[in-house]
Amino acid sequence: MQGTVRTYDAGTRSGSVLLDDGTELPFDAAAFDAGGLRMLRFGQRVNLALDDTDHVSVITLSTFPLPGR
């Protein structure tokens, strides 16, 4: 699944993404860390994976594969 970074806080390593249908999904530091990233910018395209409870479990750049997939 892909989305666009809406918010990102470097201090907490958390933020939110907008899906192409306009749905906003928050992500936490664990999802950010799972993607192996160092930083995100507003408007950046990202790949993300959801867990069984529809929470973002991994977020990474759209040019990177999702870890373990």
PDB file of N, CA, C and O in Angstrom:
ATOM      1  N   MET A   1       0.852  -1.157   0.000  1.00  0.00           N
ATOM      2  CA  MET A   1       0.000   0.000   0.000  1.00  0.00           C
ATOM      3  C   MET A   1       0.905   1.230   0.000  1.00  0.00           C
ATOM      4  O   MET A   1       1.974   1.226   0.611  1.00  0.00           O
ATOM      5  N   GLN A   2       0.463   2.286  -0.696  1.00  0.00           N
ATOM      6  CA  GLN A   2       1.244   3.509  -0.752  1.00  0.00           C
ATOM      7  C   GLN A   2       0.455   4.679  -0.197  1.00  0.00           C
ATOM      8  O   GLN A   2      -0.776   4.665  -0.163  1.00  0.00           O
ATOM      9  N   GLY A   3       1.187   5.684   0.234  1.00  0.00           N
ATOM     10  CA  GLY A   3       0.581   6.906   0.734  1.00  0.00           C
ATOM     11  C   GLY A   3       1.573   8.053   0.631  1.00  0.00           C
ATOM     12  O   GLY A   3       2.669   7.904   0.091  1.00  0.00           O
ATOM     13  N   THR A   4       1.168   9.192   1.155  1.00  0.00           N
ATOM     14  CA  THR A   4       1.979  10.401   1.138  1.00  0.00           C
ATOM     15  C   THR A   4       2.114  10.909   2.568  1.00  0.00           C
ATOM     16  O   THR A   4       1.133  10.961   3.309  1.00  0.00           O
ATOM     17  N   VAL A   5       3.329  11.282   2.953  1.00  0.00           N
ATOM     18  CA  VAL A   5       3.560  11.769   4.311  1.00  0.00           C
ATOM     19  C   VAL A   5       2.785  13.065   4.522  1.00  0.00           C
ATOM     20  O   VAL A   5       2.933  14.025   3.766  1.00  0.00           O
ATOM     21  N   ARG A   6       1.964  13.074   5.556  1.00  0.00           N
ATOM     22  CA  ARG A   6       1.215  14.280   5.924  1.00  0.00           C
ATOM     23  C   ARG A   6       1.931  15.008   7.046  1.00  0.00           C
ATOM     24  O   ARG A   6       2.102  16.226   6.992  1.00  0.00           O
ATOM     25  N   THR A   7       2.356  14.258   8.073  1.00  0.00           N
ATOM     26  CA  THR A   7       3.093  14.844   9.195  1.00  0.00           C
ATOM     27  C   THR A   7       4.218  13.908   9.588  1.00  0.00           C
ATOM     28  O   THR A   7       4.136  12.697   9.384  1.00  0.00           O
ATOM     29  N   TYR A   8       5.271  14.484  10.154  1.00  0.00           N
ATOM     30  CA  TYR A   8       6.362  13.682  10.704  1.00  0.00           C
ATOM     31  C   TYR A   8       7.060  14.502  11.781  1.00  0.00           C
ATOM     32  O   TYR A   8       7.414  15.659  11.554  1.00  0.00           O
ATOM     33  N   ASP A   9       7.259  13.904  12.950  1.00  0.00           N
ATOM     34  CA  ASP A   9       7.968  14.530  14.063  1.00  0.00           C
ATOM     35  C   ASP A   9       9.259  13.749  14.289  1.00  0.00           C
ATOM     36  O   ASP A   9       9.223  12.604  14.740  1.00  0.00           O
ATOM     37  N   ALA A  10      10.398  14.366  13.977  1.00  0.00           N
ATOM     38  CA  ALA A  10      11.687  13.685  14.100  1.00  0.00           C
ATOM     39  C   ALA A  10      12.007  13.321  15.547  1.00  0.00           C
ATOM     40  O   ALA A  10      12.721  12.348  15.791  1.00  0.00           O
ATOM     41  N   GLY A  11      11.496  14.077  16.502  1.00  0.00           N
ATOM     42  CA  GLY A  11      11.755  13.798  17.904  1.00  0.00           C
ATOM     43  C   GLY A  11      11.103  12.518  18.388  1.00  0.00           C
ATOM     44  O   GLY A  11      11.696  11.766  19.162  1.00  0.00           O
ATOM     45  N   THR A  12       9.886  12.269  17.933  1.00  0.00           N
ATOM     46  CA  THR A  12       9.159  11.057  18.349  1.00  0.00           C
ATOM     47  C   THR A  12       9.212   9.958  17.294  1.00  0.00           C
ATOM     48  O   THR A  12       8.818   8.822  17.557  1.00  0.00           O
ATOM     49  N   ARG A  13       9.704  10.298  16.086  1.00  0.00           N
ATOM     50  CA  ARG A  13       9.757   9.379  14.948  1.00  0.00           C
ATOM     51  C   ARG A  13       8.361   8.844  14.606  1.00  0.00           C
ATOM     52  O   ARG A  13       8.210   7.684  14.223  1.00  0.00           O
ATOM     53  N   SER A  14       7.363   9.686  14.746  1.00  0.00           N
ATOM     54  CA  SER A  14       5.989   9.295  14.438  1.00  0.00           C
ATOM     55  C   SER A  14       5.341  10.371  13.580  1.00  0.00           C
ATOM     56  O   SER A  14       5.867  11.475  13.439  1.00  0.00           O
ATOM     57  N   GLY A  15       4.193  10.032  13.011  1.00  0.00           N
ATOM     58  CA  GLY A  15       3.493  10.988  12.164  1.00  0.00           C
ATOM     59  C   GLY A  15       2.257  10.371  11.559  1.00  0.00           C
ATOM     60  O   GLY A  15       1.627   9.498  12.156  1.00  0.00           O
ATOM     61  N   SER A  16       1.910  10.833  10.362  1.00  0.00           N
ATOM     62  CA  SER A  16       0.738  10.296   9.680  1.00  0.00           C
ATOM     63  C   SER A  16       0.960  10.334   8.170  1.00  0.00           C
ATOM     64  O   SER A  16       1.765  11.110   7.656  1.00  0.00           O
ATOM     65  N   VAL A  17       0.225   9.477   7.486  1.00  0.00           N
ATOM     66  CA  VAL A  17       0.246   9.429   6.030  1.00  0.00           C
ATOM     67  C   VAL A  17      -1.176   9.547   5.506  1.00  0.00           C
ATOM     68  O   VAL A  17      -2.135   9.169   6.180  1.00  0.00           O
ATOM     69  N   LEU A  18      -1.297  10.075   4.300  1.00  0.00           N
ATOM     70  CA  LEU A  18      -2.576  10.114   3.608  1.00  0.00           C
ATOM     71  C   LEU A  18      -2.554   9.065   2.511  1.00  0.00           C
ATOM     72  O   LEU A  18      -1.656   9.049   1.669  1.00  0.00           O
ATOM     73  N   LEU A  19      -3.544   8.194   2.528  1.00  0.00           N
ATOM     74  CA  LEU A  19      -3.695   7.235   1.441  1.00  0.00           C
ATOM     75  C   LEU A  19      -4.260   7.956   0.227  1.00  0.00           C
ATOM     76  O   LEU A  19      -4.733   9.087   0.345  1.00  0.00           O
ATOM     77  N   ASP A  20      -4.219   7.329  -0.919  1.00  0.00           N
ATOM     78  CA  ASP A  20      -4.697   7.966  -2.142  1.00  0.00           C
ATOM     79  C   ASP A  20      -6.190   8.278  -2.102  1.00  0.00           C
ATOM     80  O   ASP A  20      -6.661   9.147  -2.835  1.00  0.00           O
ATOM     81  N   ASP A  21      -6.938   7.573  -1.249  1.00  0.00           N
ATOM     82  CA  ASP A  21      -8.372   7.847  -1.124  1.00  0.00           C
ATOM     83  C   ASP A  21      -8.668   8.936  -0.094  1.00  0.00           C
ATOM     84  O   ASP A  21      -9.833   9.233   0.170  1.00  0.00           O
ATOM     85  N   GLY A  22      -7.620   9.539   0.495  1.00  0.00           N
ATOM     86  CA  GLY A  22      -7.796  10.618   1.458  1.00  0.00           C
ATOM     87  C   GLY A  22      -7.826  10.180   2.909  1.00  0.00           C
ATOM     88  O   GLY A  22      -7.884  11.022   3.806  1.00  0.00           O
ATOM     89  N   THR A  23      -7.786   8.879   3.158  1.00  0.00           N
ATOM     90  CA  THR A  23      -7.777   8.367   4.523  1.00  0.00           C
ATOM     91  C   THR A  23      -6.446   8.690   5.187  1.00  0.00           C
ATOM     92  O   THR A  23      -5.387   8.454   4.607  1.00  0.00           O
ATOM     93  N   GLU A  24      -6.498   9.232   6.406  1.00  0.00           N
ATOM     94  CA  GLU A  24      -5.279   9.524   7.157  1.00  0.00           C
ATOM     95  C   GLU A  24      -5.002   8.386   8.134  1.00  0.00           C
ATOM     96  O   GLU A  24      -5.882   7.970   8.887  1.00  0.00           O
ATOM     97  N   LEU A  25      -3.765   7.888   8.110  1.00  0.00           N
ATOM     98  CA  LEU A  25      -3.352   6.826   9.030  1.00  0.00           C
ATOM     99  C   LEU A  25      -2.143   7.288   9.839  1.00  0.00           C
ATOM    100  O   LEU A  25      -1.145   7.723   9.264  1.00  0.00           O
ATOM    101  N   PRO A  26      -2.222   7.197  11.164  1.00  0.00           N
ATOM    102  CA  PRO A  26      -1.051   7.535  11.975  1.00  0.00           C
ATOM    103  C   PRO A  26      -0.050   6.386  11.976  1.00  0.00           C
ATOM    104  O   PRO A  26      -0.422   5.232  11.764  1.00  0.00           O
ATOM    105  N   PHE A  27       1.222   6.705  12.217  1.00  0.00           N
ATOM    106  CA  PHE A  27       2.224   5.665  12.426  1.00  0.00           C
ATOM    107  C   PHE A  27       3.078   6.062  13.636  1.00  0.00           C
ATOM    108  O   PHE A  27       3.241   7.243  13.943  1.00  0.00           O
ATOM    109  N   ASP A  28       3.614   5.047  14.307  1.00  0.00           N
ATOM    110  CA  ASP A  28       4.417   5.298  15.500  1.00  0.00           C
ATOM    111  C   ASP A  28       5.894   5.010  15.230  1.00  0.00           C
ATOM    112  O   ASP A  28       6.272   4.619  14.125  1.00  0.00           O
ATOM    113  N   ALA A  29       6.715   5.209  16.252  1.00  0.00           N
ATOM    114  CA  ALA A  29       8.156   5.012  16.118  1.00  0.00           C
ATOM    115  C   ALA A  29       8.501   3.584  15.731  1.00  0.00           C
ATOM    116  O   ALA A  29       9.455   3.368  14.984  1.00  0.00           O
ATOM    117  N   ALA A  30       7.750   2.605  16.217  1.00  0.00           N
ATOM    118  CA  ALA A  30       8.036   1.205  15.885  1.00  0.00           C
ATOM    119  C   ALA A  30       7.878   0.966  14.383  1.00  0.00           C
ATOM    120  O   ALA A  30       8.695   0.268  13.782  1.00  0.00           O
ATOM    121  N   ALA A  31       6.844   1.535  13.773  1.00  0.00           N
ATOM    122  CA  ALA A  31       6.631   1.390  12.323  1.00  0.00           C
ATOM    123  C   ALA A  31       7.738   2.107  11.556  1.00  0.00           C
ATOM    124  O   ALA A  31       8.234   1.594  10.553  1.00  0.00           O
ATOM    125  N   PHE A  32       8.123   3.287  12.024  1.00  0.00           N
ATOM    126  CA  PHE A  32       9.201   4.042  11.382  1.00  0.00           C
ATOM    127  C   PHE A  32      10.509   3.257  11.465  1.00  0.00           C
ATOM    128  O   PHE A  32      11.203   3.113  10.459  1.00  0.00           O
ATOM    129  N   ASP A  33      10.852   2.750  12.642  1.00  0.00           N
ATOM    130  CA  ASP A  33      12.092   1.996  12.841  1.00  0.00           C
ATOM    131  C   ASP A  33      12.119   0.712  12.014  1.00  0.00           C
ATOM    132  O   ASP A  33      13.178   0.305  11.535  1.00  0.00           O
ATOM    133  N   ALA A  34      10.956   0.071  11.844  1.00  0.00           N
ATOM    134  CA  ALA A  34      10.885  -1.181  11.086  1.00  0.00           C
ATOM    135  C   ALA A  34      11.229  -0.978   9.614  1.00  0.00           C
ATOM    136  O   ALA A  34      11.642  -1.921   8.939  1.00  0.00           O
ATOM    137  N   GLY A  35      11.061   0.246   9.112  1.00  0.00           N
ATOM    138  CA  GLY A  35      11.351   0.531   7.710  1.00  0.00           C
ATOM    139  C   GLY A  35      12.784   0.926   7.443  1.00  0.00           C
ATOM    140  O   GLY A  35      13.172   1.089   6.286  1.00  0.00           O
ATOM    141  N   GLY A  36      13.589   1.085   8.493  1.00  0.00           N
ATOM    142  CA  GLY A  36      14.994   1.415   8.318  1.00  0.00           C
ATOM    143  C   GLY A  36      15.266   2.831   7.838  1.00  0.00           C
ATOM    144  O   GLY A  36      16.304   3.090   7.228  1.00  0.00           O
ATOM    145  N   LEU A  37      14.354   3.738   8.104  1.00  0.00           N
ATOM    146  CA  LEU A  37      14.516   5.118   7.656  1.00  0.00           C
ATOM    147  C   LEU A  37      15.257   5.967   8.678  1.00  0.00           C
ATOM    148  O   LEU A  37      15.382   5.597   9.846  1.00  0.00           O
ATOM    149  N   ARG A  38      15.747   7.118   8.211  1.00  0.00           N
ATOM    150  CA  ARG A  38      16.366   8.103   9.105  1.00  0.00           C
ATOM    151  C   ARG A  38      15.516   9.354   9.219  1.00  0.00           C
ATOM    152  O   ARG A  38      15.537  10.027  10.249  1.00  0.00           O
ATOM    153  N   MET A  39      14.752   9.680   8.151  1.00  0.00           N
ATOM    154  CA  MET A  39      13.989  10.921   8.116  1.00  0.00           C
ATOM    155  C   MET A  39      12.888  10.806   7.080  1.00  0.00           C
ATOM    156  O   MET A  39      13.000  10.030   6.131  1.00  0.00           O
ATOM    157  N   LEU A  40      11.830  11.576   7.257  1.00  0.00           N
ATOM    158  CA  LEU A  40      10.768  11.702   6.265  1.00  0.00           C
ATOM    159  C   LEU A  40      10.485  13.186   6.060  1.00  0.00           C
ATOM    160  O   LEU A  40      10.745  14.007   6.940  1.00  0.00           O
ATOM    161  N   ARG A  41       9.949  13.517   4.888  1.00  0.00           N
ATOM    162  CA  ARG A  41       9.557  14.891   4.578  1.00  0.00           C
ATOM    163  C   ARG A  41       8.084  14.933   4.201  1.00  0.00           C
ATOM    164  O   ARG A  41       7.544  13.968   3.662  1.00  0.00           O
ATOM    165  N   PHE A  42       7.446  16.048   4.486  1.00  0.00           N
ATOM    166  CA  PHE A  42       6.068  16.289   4.074  1.00  0.00           C
ATOM    167  C   PHE A  42       5.960  16.081   2.568  1.00  0.00           C
ATOM    168  O   PHE A  42       6.788  16.588   1.810  1.00  0.00           O
ATOM    169  N   GLY A  43       4.950  15.344   2.132  1.00  0.00           N
ATOM    170  CA  GLY A  43       4.702  15.124   0.708  1.00  0.00           C
ATOM    171  C   GLY A  43       5.445  13.959   0.094  1.00  0.00           C
ATOM    172  O   GLY A  43       5.242  13.644  -1.079  1.00  0.00           O
ATOM    173  N   GLN A  44       6.310  13.309   0.873  1.00  0.00           N
ATOM    174  CA  GLN A  44       7.095  12.188   0.343  1.00  0.00           C
ATOM    175  C   GLN A  44       6.201  10.954   0.172  1.00  0.00           C
ATOM    176  O   GLN A  44       5.362  10.665   1.026  1.00  0.00           O
ATOM    177  N   ARG A  45       6.387  10.230  -0.939  1.00  0.00           N
ATOM    178  CA  ARG A  45       5.640   8.992  -1.176  1.00  0.00           C
ATOM    179  C   ARG A  45       6.297   7.857  -0.406  1.00  0.00           C
ATOM    180  O   ARG A  45       7.521   7.725  -0.387  1.00  0.00           O
ATOM    181  N   VAL A  46       5.460   7.038   0.229  1.00  0.00           N
ATOM    182  CA  VAL A  46       5.960   5.940   1.050  1.00  0.00           C
ATOM    183  C   VAL A  46       5.161   4.665   0.798  1.00  0.00           C
ATOM    184  O   VAL A  46       4.008   4.707   0.369  1.00  0.00           O
ATOM    185  N   ASN A  47       5.803   3.532   1.076  1.00  0.00           N
ATOM    186  CA  ASN A  47       5.134   2.230   1.140  1.00  0.00           C
ATOM    187  C   ASN A  47       4.834   1.968   2.600  1.00  0.00           C
ATOM    188  O   ASN A  47       5.610   2.345   3.478  1.00  0.00           O
ATOM    189  N   LEU A  48       3.711   1.322   2.860  1.00  0.00           N
ATOM    190  CA  LEU A  48       3.392   0.956   4.228  1.00  0.00           C
ATOM    191  C   LEU A  48       2.669  -0.371   4.267  1.00  0.00           C
ATOM    192  O   LEU A  48       2.020  -0.782   3.305  1.00  0.00           O
ATOM    193  N   ALA A  49       2.798  -1.029   5.402  1.00  0.00           N
ATOM    194  CA  ALA A  49       2.099  -2.290   5.636  1.00  0.00           C
ATOM    195  C   ALA A  49       1.275  -2.137   6.900  1.00  0.00           C
ATOM    196  O   ALA A  49       1.675  -1.458   7.846  1.00  0.00           O
ATOM    197  N   LEU A  50       0.109  -2.785   6.900  1.00  0.00           N
ATOM    198  CA  LEU A  50      -0.771  -2.765   8.061  1.00  0.00           C
ATOM    199  C   LEU A  50      -0.718  -4.104   8.761  1.00  0.00           C
ATOM    200  O   LEU A  50      -0.538  -5.141   8.123  1.00  0.00           O
ATOM    201  N   ASP A  51      -0.876  -4.082  10.088  1.00  0.00           N
ATOM    202  CA  ASP A  51      -0.939  -5.336  10.841  1.00  0.00           C
ATOM    203  C   ASP A  51      -2.381  -5.849  10.855  1.00  0.00           C
ATOM    204  O   ASP A  51      -3.242  -5.306  10.164  1.00  0.00           O
ATOM    205  N   ASP A  52      -2.637  -6.882  11.631  1.00  0.00           N
ATOM    206  CA  ASP A  52      -3.969  -7.491  11.682  1.00  0.00           C
ATOM    207  C   ASP A  52      -5.040  -6.569  12.240  1.00  0.00           C
ATOM    208  O   ASP A  52      -6.231  -6.800  12.030  1.00  0.00           O
ATOM    209  N   THR A  53      -4.623  -5.521  12.954  1.00  0.00           N
ATOM    210  CA  THR A  53      -5.589  -4.576  13.528  1.00  0.00           C
ATOM    211  C   THR A  53      -5.659  -3.276  12.722  1.00  0.00           C
ATOM    212  O   THR A  53      -6.192  -2.274  13.199  1.00  0.00           O
ATOM    213  N   ASP A  54      -5.118  -3.296  11.501  1.00  0.00           N
ATOM    214  CA  ASP A  54      -5.125  -2.159  10.578  1.00  0.00           C
ATOM    215  C   ASP A  54      -4.329  -0.952  11.071  1.00  0.00           C
ATOM    216  O   ASP A  54      -4.643   0.184  10.714  1.00  0.00           O
ATOM    217  N   HIS A  55      -3.307  -1.189  11.885  1.00  0.00           N
ATOM    218  CA  HIS A  55      -2.365  -0.149  12.276  1.00  0.00           C
ATOM    219  C   HIS A  55      -1.125  -0.267  11.399  1.00  0.00           C
ATOM    220  O   HIS A  55      -0.750  -1.371  11.004  1.00  0.00           O
ATOM    221  N   VAL A  56      -0.491   0.848  11.092  1.00  0.00           N
ATOM    222  CA  VAL A  56       0.720   0.831  10.276  1.00  0.00           C
ATOM    223  C   VAL A  56       1.823   0.120  11.056  1.00  0.00           C
ATOM    224  O   VAL A  56       2.175   0.533  12.160  1.00  0.00           O
ATOM    225  N   SER A  57       2.366  -0.953  10.473  1.00  0.00           N
ATOM    226  CA  SER A  57       3.417  -1.721  11.146  1.00  0.00           C
ATOM    227  C   SER A  57       4.796  -1.435  10.556  1.00  0.00           C
ATOM    228  O   SER A  57       5.809  -1.624  11.229  1.00  0.00           O
ATOM    229  N   VAL A  58       4.841  -0.979   9.302  1.00  0.00           N
ATOM    230  CA  VAL A  58       6.099  -0.642   8.622  1.00  0.00           C
ATOM    231  C   VAL A  58       5.831   0.524   7.689  1.00  0.00           C
ATOM    232  O   VAL A  58       4.808   0.565   7.005  1.00  0.00           O
ATOM    233  N   ILE A  59       6.765   1.479   7.668  1.00  0.00           N
ATOM    234  CA  ILE A  59       6.709   2.567   6.698  1.00  0.00           C
ATOM    235  C   ILE A  59       8.111   2.751   6.134  1.00  0.00           C
ATOM    236  O   ILE A  59       9.088   2.799   6.882  1.00  0.00           O
ATOM    237  N   THR A  60       8.206   2.854   4.820  1.00  0.00           N
ATOM    238  CA  THR A  60       9.500   3.050   4.169  1.00  0.00           C
ATOM    239  C   THR A  60       9.284   3.828   2.868  1.00  0.00           C
ATOM    240  O   THR A  60       8.143   4.025   2.451  1.00  0.00           O
ATOM    241  N   LEU A  61      10.342   4.261   2.240  1.00  0.00           N
ATOM    242  CA  LEU A  61      10.225   5.013   1.001  1.00  0.00           C
ATOM    243  C   LEU A  61       9.612   4.161  -0.098  1.00  0.00           C
ATOM    244  O   LEU A  61       9.771   2.941  -0.112  1.00  0.00           O
ATOM    245  N   SER A  62       8.913   4.809  -1.017  1.00  0.00           N
ATOM    246  CA  SER A  62       8.233   4.057  -2.086  1.00  0.00           C
ATOM    247  C   SER A  62       9.217   3.346  -3.002  1.00  0.00           C
ATOM    248  O   SER A  62       8.837   2.408  -3.704  1.00  0.00           O
ATOM    249  N   THR A  63      10.470   3.773  -3.008  1.00  0.00           N
ATOM    250  CA  THR A  63      11.482   3.116  -3.836  1.00  0.00           C
ATOM    251  C   THR A  63      12.136   1.926  -3.136  1.00  0.00           C
ATOM    252  O   THR A  63      12.914   1.198  -3.752  1.00  0.00           O
ATOM    253  N   PHE A  64      11.829   1.722  -1.861  1.00  0.00           N
ATOM    254  CA  PHE A  64      12.387   0.606  -1.099  1.00  0.00           C
ATOM    255  C   PHE A  64      11.356  -0.502  -0.959  1.00  0.00           C
ATOM    256  O   PHE A  64      10.164  -0.213  -0.847  1.00  0.00           O
ATOM    257  N   PRO A  65      11.778  -1.757  -0.964  1.00  0.00           N
ATOM    258  CA  PRO A  65      10.818  -2.846  -0.696  1.00  0.00           C
ATOM    259  C   PRO A  65      10.465  -2.864   0.783  1.00  0.00           C
ATOM    260  O   PRO A  65      11.256  -2.433   1.622  1.00  0.00           O
ATOM    261  N   LEU A  66       9.295  -3.356   1.096  1.00  0.00           N
ATOM    262  CA  LEU A  66       8.917  -3.530   2.496  1.00  0.00           C
ATOM    263  C   LEU A  66       9.739  -4.669   3.085  1.00  0.00           C
ATOM    264  O   LEU A  66       9.840  -5.723   2.458  1.00  0.00           O
ATOM    265  N   PRO A  67      10.325  -4.501   4.258  1.00  0.00           N
ATOM    266  CA  PRO A  67      11.135  -5.553   4.875  1.00  0.00           C
ATOM    267  C   PRO A  67      10.324  -6.834   5.065  1.00  0.00           C
ATOM    268  O   PRO A  67       9.171  -6.794   5.494  1.00  0.00           O
ATOM    269  N   GLY A  68      10.939  -7.963   4.741  1.00  0.00           N
ATOM    270  CA  GLY A  68      10.308  -9.257   4.969  1.00  0.00           C
ATOM    271  C   GLY A  68       9.153  -9.579   4.045  1.00  0.00           C
ATOM    272  O   GLY A  68       8.376 -10.491   4.327  1.00  0.00           O
ATOM    273  N   ARG A  69       9.022  -8.858   2.958  1.00  0.00           N
ATOM    274  CA  ARG A  69       7.896  -9.107   2.056  1.00  0.00           C
ATOM    275  C   ARG A  69       8.403  -9.474   0.686  1.00  0.00           C
ATOM    276  O   ARG A  69       7.608  -9.723  -0.220  1.00  0.00           O
TER     277      ARG A  69
END
